[in-house]
Amino acid sequence: MTLSQAEQLQLRTVLAHYPELEALIRHLRRSFAVMLAERQGEGLLEWLDAVRRGVSVSSAVAAAPGIRRS
């Protein structure tokens, strides 16, 4: 998937405000790369669960400013 320039700018802005989200993304990328490089396919379901948990975390992080305003 390729992001447009506007989407790339928006992503950089969000990641600049939420370093914990950027760290989560880096961790998931690294762990996926290791799994592929070491041919650890049996870890895929666990990795997908971690992604789902990460999405829950990132959704909560993204929602935090709106919650704070309320």
FENTA-V704828 format. One record per pair of residues at least 24 apart in sequence whose C-alpha atoms are under 10 Angstrom apart, sorted by sequence separation. I is the first residue (numbers start at 1). GAP is how many residues later the second one is. D is the distance in Angstrom with one decimal. If there is no record, write none. Layout:
I:GAP:D ; I:GAP:D
This chain:
24:26:9.9 ; 25:26:9.0 ; 28:26:8.6 ; 24:27:9.2 ; 25:29:8.3 ; 24:30:7.0 ; 25:30:9.8 ; 24:31:9.5 ; 21:33:8.5 ; 24:33:9.1 ; 25:33:9.5 ; 21:34:9.5 ; 24:34:8.6 ; 21:36:8.1 ; 22:36:9.5 ; 20:37:9.5 ; 21:37:6.1 ; 20:38:8.8 ; 21:38:9.7 ; 18:40:9.1 ; 21:40:7.7 ; 20:41:8.8 ; 21:41:9.2 ; 18:43:7.6 ; 18:44:8.5 ; 17:45:10.0 ; 14:48:8.5
